[in-house]
Amino acid sequence: MIMVEGEVTGKRYREPFSKGVLARSLTRAEMDPNKAYTFASKIEAHLREEGIGVINLNDLIVIVREKLREEDEEIAEKYGMWKRIRKCKEPLIILIGGASGVGTSSIAFEVANRLGIRNMISTDMIREVMRKIVSKELLPTIYESSYTAYRSLRIPPPPELDEILIGFRDHVDTVSIGVEAVIERALKEGISIVIEGVHIVPGFIRDDLVNRNNVTMFVLTLHDEDVHKGRFYSRCRQMWARRPLKRYMNYFGAIRRTHKYFESQANKHHIPVIENIDVTTTIDSIIEDITKTYGSEEDVGKDKS
């Protein structure tokens, strides 16, 4: 039996080499599952041929990357990125924002899965918790959707101002308090998490949180309005969907205005804006950007794999 030796918090451990575990890590680098298991079997055969009974985890990773480069340089690079992120000392907090319908929840799920992050939360869920704590009379805008919050403004804005955006900003500003609490808790507990939703708006979350190397924010967009509409049709045709298509279409103009506001805020605060047409391209862009500030040598501590 081949044993893999690693270290966690200064303590060494050994565990049997597992083709299944290696295959799963390879699928996070977008290798086909069947191909990943076949490749893992080749690694096991290579170790046996070399007469290796015990191998350090870092040495195993080096061998895997070398063999990957012989088969697929792109997969090897993605695998290397994933491993660097996994070895960082601090938890990774990923914030993905965008107007309703641009695909923040789908991308958040895929990014979390690719990076092996087990915790994910929607800002709609945070808002729902806040609704149970604070009455409608005290904070009326959070009892509306983000794009209809203007209907609950206590004081109507002057006619020359955009009431949709004023309502949206009030809505986001309130929910951002809950978002900050989740970020603070994740940092305190050392828990990596992906937070997504319409309330992840650049400029609304405290600078001391978003400016950390291990906290990254992205804004998703869809410039083509027809493509944006199509996402709502796709979402609402699901059997489990509870949101009526008619409501989205009635307020589509308002949603697009919040969409433009997202882009303007992202540009103002230098937050990456990603056109979310192709899922794979979007995920690759997010992970590549993360590794520019997270996963460098100074971020990497003892191996936690």
C-alpha positions in Angstrom: 0.0 0.0 0.0 1.3 3.5 -0.9 1.1 6.0 1.9 0.9 9.8 1.5 2.5 11.9 4.2 1.2 15.4 4.9 1.2 18.0 7.6 -1.6 19.9 9.3 -1.0 22.6 12.0 2.5 21.2 12.5 1.5 17.6 13.0 2.4 15.0 10.5 0.0 12.3 9.3 -0.2 9.4 6.9 -3.0 8.1 4.8 -3.4 5.6 1.9 -3.0 7.0 -1.6 -6.5 7.2 -3.1 -7.2 7.3 -6.8 -10.7 8.6 -6.0 -9.4 11.6 -4.1 -6.8 12.4 -6.8 -9.5 12.0 -9.5 -11.8 14.4 -7.7 -9.1 17.0 -7.5 -8.4 16.7 -11.2 -12.1 17.2 -12.0 -11.8 20.5 -10.2 -9.3 21.4 -12.9 -12.0 20.5 -15.5 -10.6 17.1 -16.4 -13.3 14.6 -17.6 -14.2 12.3 -14.6 -13.4 9.1 -16.5 -10.2 10.5 -17.8 -9.3 11.8 -14.3 -9.7 8.3 -12.8 -7.6 6.8 -15.6 -4.9 9.4 -15.0 -5.0 8.7 -11.2 -4.5 5.0 -12.0 -1.4 5.9 -14.1 0.0 7.9 -11.2 -0.5 4.9 -8.9 1.2 2.6 -11.4 4.1 5.1 -11.7 4.6 5.2 -7.9 4.6 1.4 -7.8 7.1 1.1 -10.6 9.4 3.5 -8.8 9.1 1.4 -5.7 7.7 4.2 -3.6 5.9 3.1 -0.4 5.7 6.5 1.3 5.6 9.9 -0.5 5.3 13.4 0.8 2.1 15.1 -0.4 4.0 18.0 -2.0 6.2 15.6 -3.9 3.1 13.8 -5.1 1.7 17.1 -6.4 4.9 17.8 -8.3 4.7 14.4 -10.0 1.0 14.9 -10.8 1.7 18.3 -12.4 4.7 16.9 -14.4 2.6 14.1 -15.8 -0.3 16.4 -16.5 1.9 18.7 -18.5 2.7 15.7 -20.8 -1.0 15.2 -21.5 -2.7 18.6 -21.2 -0.8 21.9 -20.3 -4.1 23.8 -19.7 -5.4 21.2 -17.1 -1.9 21.2 -15.5 -2.1 25.0 -15.0 -5.6 24.9 -13.6 -4.6 22.1 -11.2 -1.7 24.1 -10.1 -3.9 27.2 -9.4 -6.3 25.1 -7.4 -3.5 23.6 -5.3 -2.0 27.0 -4.6 -5.3 28.3 -3.4 -5.9 25.2 -1.2 -2.6 25.7 0.6 -3.2 29.4 1.6 -3.2 30.2 5.3 -6.2 32.5 5.3 -9.8 31.6 4.3 -10.9 32.7 0.9 -14.0 35.0 0.7 -15.5 35.3 -2.8 -18.2 37.9 -3.5 -20.1 37.7 -6.8 -22.6 40.4 -7.6 -24.8 41.3 -10.4 -28.3 42.4 -11.4 -31.1 39.9 -11.2 -30.9 37.3 -13.9 -27.2 37.6 -14.9 -26.3 34.2 -13.3 -24.6 35.0 -10.0 -26.0 31.9 -8.2 -25.0 29.5 -11.0 -21.5 30.9 -11.3 -21.1 30.9 -7.5 -22.0 27.2 -7.3 -19.6 26.3 -10.0 -16.7 28.4 -8.6 -17.3 26.9 -5.1 -17.3 23.4 -6.6 -14.1 24.1 -8.6 -12.2 25.4 -5.6 -13.6 22.9 -3.2 -15.3 25.5 -1.1 -18.1 23.9 0.9 -19.9 27.1 2.1 -22.0 29.3 -0.1 -24.8 31.7 0.7 -27.1 34.0 -1.3 -27.7 37.5 -0.2 -31.4 36.8 -0.6 -31.1 34.4 2.3 -29.3 37.0 4.4 -32.1 39.5 3.5 -34.7 36.8 4.5 -33.1 36.4 8.0 -33.1 40.2 8.4 -36.8 40.3 7.6 -37.4 38.0 10.5 -35.5 40.3 12.8 -36.6 43.8 11.7 -40.2 44.8 11.1 -41.6 46.0 7.8 -42.5 49.3 9.4 -38.8 49.9 10.4 -37.1 48.8 7.2 -39.8 48.7 4.5 -37.5 48.5 1.4 -36.1 45.0 2.3 -39.6 43.6 2.1 -39.5 44.4 -1.6 -37.4 43.0 -4.4 -34.2 44.9 -5.2 -35.7 46.4 -8.4 -39.0 47.3 -6.7 -37.6 48.7 -3.5 -38.5 52.3 -4.6 -42.2 51.5 -4.0 -41.5 51.4 -0.2 -39.4 54.5 0.1 -40.7 56.5 3.1 -40.0 59.8 1.4 -40.5 59.9 -2.4 -37.4 61.4 -4.2 -37.6 64.5 -6.3 -38.8 63.9 -9.8 -35.4 64.7 -11.3 -33.8 61.8 -9.5 -34.0 58.1 -10.5 -36.4 56.6 -7.9 -35.5 53.0 -9.0 -31.8 53.5 -8.2 -32.6 55.4 -4.9 -34.7 52.5 -3.8 -32.2 49.9 -4.9 -29.3 51.7 -3.1 -31.4 51.8 0.1 -32.2 48.1 -0.2 -28.6 47.2 -0.8 -27.3 49.4 1.9 -29.5 47.7 4.5 -28.7 44.1 3.4 -25.0 44.9 3.2 -24.9 45.0 7.0 -25.8 41.4 7.0 -23.3 40.6 4.3 -20.5 42.3 6.3 -21.5 40.2 9.3 -21.2 37.0 7.3 -17.8 38.1 6.0 -16.5 39.0 9.5 -17.7 35.6 10.9 -16.0 33.7 8.0 -12.8 35.5 8.6 -12.9 35.0 12.4 -13.7 31.3 12.0 -11.3 30.7 9.1 -14.1 29.5 6.8 -13.8 29.9 3.1 -17.2 31.0 1.5 -18.8 32.2 -1.7 -21.4 35.0 -1.2 -23.5 35.9 -4.2 -26.5 38.0 -5.1 -27.9 41.4 -6.1 -26.7 43.0 -2.9 -23.0 42.5 -3.6 -22.5 46.0 -5.0 -19.1 47.7 -5.1 -18.9 50.6 -2.7 -21.5 49.2 -0.2 -19.3 46.8 1.8 -16.7 48.3 4.1 -13.2 48.9 2.6 -11.4 47.2 5.5 -13.2 44.0 4.5 -13.1 44.1 0.6 -9.5 45.4 0.5 -8.0 42.2 2.1 -6.0 39.9 -0.2 -8.2 37.0 0.7 -11.5 38.8 0.0 -12.3 39.1 -3.8 -15.3 40.7 -5.5 -16.6 40.3 -9.0 -19.5 41.8 -10.9 -21.3 39.7 -13.7 -23.0 41.4 -16.6 -24.9 40.7 -19.8 -24.7 43.5 -22.3 -27.2 42.0 -24.7 -30.7 42.6 -23.4 -32.2 39.7 -25.3 -29.7 37.3 -23.7 -30.5 38.7 -20.3 -34.2 38.2 -21.0 -33.5 34.7 -22.1 -32.0 33.8 -18.8 -35.3 34.6 -17.1 -37.2 32.4 -19.5 -34.7 29.6 -18.8 -35.0 30.1 -15.0 -38.7 30.2 -14.9 -39.3 27.1 -17.0 -37.9 24.9 -14.3 -40.5 22.9 -12.4 -39.2 24.1 -9.0 -39.2 27.8 -10.0 -41.5 29.9 -7.8 -40.9 33.3 -9.4 -43.3 34.2 -12.2 -41.8 35.2 -15.5 -44.4 37.9 -16.0 -43.1 39.8 -12.9 -39.5 39.9 -14.3 -40.7 41.0 -17.7 -42.8 43.8 -16.2 -39.8 45.1 -14.3 -37.2 44.3 -16.8 -36.5 48.0 -17.5 -35.9 48.5 -13.8 -33.6 45.5 -13.6 -31.5 46.8 -16.5 -31.1 50.1 -14.7 -29.7 48.3 -11.7 -27.5 46.4 -14.1 -26.0 49.6 -15.4 -25.5 50.8 -11.9 -23.6 47.7 -11.1 -21.2 48.4 -13.9 -20.7 52.0 -13.0 -20.0 51.1 -9.4 -17.6 48.3 -10.4 -15.7 50.7 -12.7 -15.6 53.4 -10.0 -14.1 51.0 -7.4 -11.9 49.0 -9.8 -13.8 45.7 -9.4 -13.5 43.1 -12.3 -16.6 43.1 -14.6 -17.1 39.8 -16.3 -19.5 39.2 -19.3 -21.2 36.0 -18.3 -22.0 34.4 -21.6 -20.0 31.2 -21.3 -19.9 29.5 -17.9 -16.4 28.0 -18.4 -14.9 31.3 -19.5 -16.4 33.2 -16.6 -15.2 30.6 -14.0 -11.7 30.6 -15.5 -11.6 34.5 -15.4 -12.6 34.5 -11.8 -10.1 31.9 -10.7 -7.3 33.5 -12.7 -8.0 36.9 -11.1 -8.1 35.4 -7.6 -4.7 33.9 -8.0 -3.2 37.3 -8.8 -3.8 38.4 -5.2 -4.4 35.1 -3.3 -2.2 32.1 -3.6 1.2 33.9 -3.8 4.2 32.5 -1.9 3.5 34.8 1.2 0.0 33.5 1.4 0.9 29.9 1.4 1.5 28.3 4.8 1.7 24.7 5.9 -0.2 22.3 3.6 -3.8 21.8 4.6 -4.7 19.3 1.9 
